[in-house]
């Protein structure tokens, strides 16, 4: 039997669900910390890394996505964030995702947005030893949950719906409201919060963290 990409994806998803307990409880979700990162178009990548190919450093949980070996400095009016990793593959628009505290430190008023929602977002420079580009699209990522269409159906939510997630870690219990549901057929269920939010909830210190999705009652 040929092991197609779709079949491999289903096997990986099943293993993850069994390991995390999500198979028996659709409200249980793994919480991952999304560190600052960069998405680039092919043209911008070629400018910053001439003659190079985007090389995977490690795979990410979502299908086909990976952290690359390439890094660049993010430069704002008041400072810079060094060695920010580029994620692959290339996209149709370049964008930079940082935390709110980092935005304040480098002097940009980055709005809290979902990935790809870049209207009115401020600009920053991306600098490497071999090139420089200006990217109009630095945002603070709005907290969200990736999930498959099947996951969304079990929870009774659709694209763009807002849920809450309760996170219990040692010595701290935090409930995050206004978490955006982002179902797509090939997504693996995973909540993303940034480093500021992770620090507030004591997430990312050792063992994997899991939250419980709270779906508001339909009016």
QUINORUR-V545025 format. One record per pair of residues at least 12 apart in sequence whose C-alpha atoms are under 8 Angstrom apart, sorted by the first residue. I is the first residue (numbers start at 1). J is the second residue. D is the distance in Angstrom with one decimal. If there is no record, write none. Layout:
# QUINORUR-V545025
i->(I,I)
j->(J,J)
d->(D,D)
This chain:
# QUINORUR-V545025
i->(9,9,13,26,26,26,27,27,27,27,28,28,28,28,29,29,29,29,29,29,29,30,30,30,30,30,30,30,31,31,31,31,31,31,31,31,31,32,32,32,32,32,32,33,33,33,33,33,33,33,34,34,34,34,35,35,35,35,36,36,36,36,36,36,36,37,37,37,37,37,37,37,38,38,38,38,38,38,38,38,39,39,39,39,39,39,39,39,39,40,40,40,40,40,40,40,40,40,41,41,41,41,41,42,42,44,44,45,47,47,47,47,48,48,48,48,48,48,48,49,49,49,50,50,54,54,54,54,54,55,55,55,56,56,56,57,61,62,62,63,63,63,64,65,65,65,66,66,66,67,67,67,67,68,68,68,68,69,69,70,70,71,71,71,71,71,72,72,72,72,72,72,73,73,73,73,74,74,74,74,75,75,75,75,75,76,76,76,76,76,77,77,77,78,78,78,79,79,79,80,81,81,93,94,94,94,95,95,95,95,95,95,95,96,96,96,96,97,97,97,97,98,98,98,98,98,99,99,99,99,99,100,100,101,108,109,110,110,110,110,111,111,111,112,112,112,112,113,113,113,113,114,114,114,115,115,118,118,118,118,119,121,121,121,121,122,122,122,123,123,123,123,124,124,124,141,141,142,142,142,143,143,143,143,143,143,143,144,144,144,144,144,144,144,145,145,145,145,145,145,145,145,145,146,146,146,146,146,146,146,146,146,146,147,147,147,147,147,147,147,147,147,148,148,148,148,148,148,148,149,149,149,150,151,151,152,152,155,156,157,157,158,158,158,159,159,159,159,160,160,160,161,161,162,162,162,162,162,162,163,163,163,163,163,163,163,163,163,164,164,164,164,164,164,164,164,165,165,165,165,165,165,166,166,166,166,167,167,167,167,167,168,168,168,169,169,169,169,170,172,172,173,174)
j->(63,186,188,151,154,155,155,212,213,214,210,211,212,213,189,190,191,210,211,212,213,189,190,191,208,209,210,211,190,191,192,193,203,208,209,210,211,190,191,192,193,204,209,192,193,194,195,198,203,204,192,193,194,195,98,99,194,195,84,85,96,97,98,99,194,84,85,86,87,96,97,98,84,85,86,87,94,95,96,97,86,87,88,90,91,93,94,95,96,86,87,88,90,91,92,93,94,95,90,91,92,93,94,90,91,94,133,90,130,131,132,133,126,127,128,130,131,132,133,128,130,131,130,131,68,69,70,88,89,68,69,70,68,69,88,69,188,187,188,186,187,188,89,87,88,89,87,88,89,85,86,87,88,85,86,87,88,85,86,85,86,83,84,85,86,128,84,85,86,126,127,128,125,126,127,128,124,125,126,127,106,124,125,126,127,106,107,108,124,125,106,107,108,105,106,107,105,106,107,106,102,106,116,135,136,137,116,118,135,136,137,138,139,135,137,138,139,138,139,140,141,138,139,140,141,194,140,141,194,195,196,140,196,196,122,122,122,138,139,140,138,139,140,139,140,141,142,139,140,141,142,141,142,143,141,142,136,137,138,139,137,136,137,138,139,136,137,138,135,136,137,138,136,137,138,193,194,179,180,193,178,179,180,191,192,193,194,179,180,181,182,191,192,193,179,180,181,182,183,189,190,191,192,181,182,183,184,187,188,189,190,191,192,181,182,183,184,185,187,188,189,190,183,184,185,186,187,188,189,183,184,185,185,183,189,181,183,215,215,181,215,181,182,183,180,181,182,183,180,181,182,180,181,177,178,179,180,181,215,177,178,179,180,181,213,214,215,216,176,177,178,179,213,214,215,216,177,179,211,212,213,214,211,212,213,214,201,209,210,211,212,201,210,211,201,202,203,209,202,201,202,201,201)
d->(7.5,7.6,6.4,6.8,6.7,6.8,7.1,5.4,4.8,7.2,6.6,5.8,4.8,6.3,6.6,6.0,6.7,5.5,5.3,6.2,7.0,7.4,5.3,6.1,7.3,6.0,4.4,6.3,6.1,4.8,6.1,7.4,7.9,7.5,5.5,5.4,6.4,6.8,5.9,5.1,6.5,7.6,7.5,5.9,5.3,5.5,6.2,6.4,7.6,6.8,5.9,5.8,4.9,6.7,7.3,7.9,6.1,6.0,6.6,7.6,7.7,5.4,4.5,6.7,7.8,5.6,5.2,5.9,6.7,6.1,5.5,6.8,6.9,6.2,4.6,6.0,7.5,6.0,4.6,6.4,5.9,5.6,7.0,6.7,6.6,7.6,5.2,5.3,6.3,7.4,7.9,8.0,5.4,5.9,7.8,6.6,4.2,6.6,5.1,5.0,5.5,5.6,5.3,5.8,7.3,7.5,6.8,8.0,7.8,5.7,6.9,7.3,7.9,7.1,6.0,5.9,4.4,5.8,7.2,7.6,6.3,6.9,7.0,7.9,6.4,7.4,7.1,7.3,7.7,5.3,5.8,7.5,4.3,6.1,7.6,5.0,7.1,5.9,5.9,6.9,6.8,7.8,7.6,7.3,5.7,6.4,5.8,5.3,7.1,7.0,6.4,4.5,6.2,6.9,5.7,5.5,6.3,7.3,7.5,6.0,5.6,5.1,5.1,4.4,5.7,7.7,5.3,6.6,7.5,6.1,5.6,5.2,8.0,5.6,5.1,6.5,6.6,5.9,4.9,6.7,7.1,5.8,5.0,6.3,7.4,5.0,5.9,6.5,5.4,6.7,6.2,5.4,7.2,7.0,4.6,5.0,6.8,4.4,7.1,5.7,7.7,7.6,7.7,6.5,7.9,7.0,7.6,7.9,6.5,7.2,4.7,5.8,7.7,7.8,6.2,4.6,6.3,5.8,5.1,5.6,6.2,7.3,6.4,5.4,7.3,7.9,5.4,7.6,6.2,6.5,6.3,6.1,7.2,7.2,6.8,6.9,6.4,5.9,4.8,6.0,7.9,5.3,5.9,6.0,4.6,5.7,5.4,6.2,6.2,5.3,5.0,5.6,5.2,7.9,6.5,8.0,7.7,5.3,7.7,7.5,7.9,6.4,5.1,6.0,6.6,5.6,5.9,5.9,5.4,4.0,5.8,6.3,6.6,7.7,6.8,7.8,7.1,7.7,7.8,7.7,7.8,5.4,6.6,7.5,5.8,5.1,7.5,4.9,4.4,5.9,6.8,5.8,5.6,7.2,7.0,6.2,5.2,5.8,7.9,6.8,5.5,4.1,6.2,6.7,5.0,5.9,7.6,6.0,6.3,5.1,5.2,6.2,7.9,7.4,6.2,4.6,6.4,8.0,5.1,5.3,4.0,6.6,5.0,5.0,4.9,6.0,4.8,6.0,6.6,5.3,5.5,5.1,7.7,7.7,7.4,8.0,6.2,7.3,8.0,7.2,7.9,6.8,7.6,6.9,7.9,5.6,5.2,5.7,5.6,5.4,6.3,5.8,5.4,7.7,5.1,5.3,4.8,6.2,7.9,6.4,5.8,5.2,6.5,7.1,6.8,5.9,5.1,6.5,5.5,4.3,6.1,5.8,5.9,5.0,6.6,7.8,6.6,7.3,5.9,5.3,4.5,5.7,5.4,5.2,6.6,7.4,7.2,7.8,6.7,4.5,6.7,7.9,7.8,7.0,7.1,6.3,6.9,7.4,7.6,6.5,7.0,7.0,5.8)
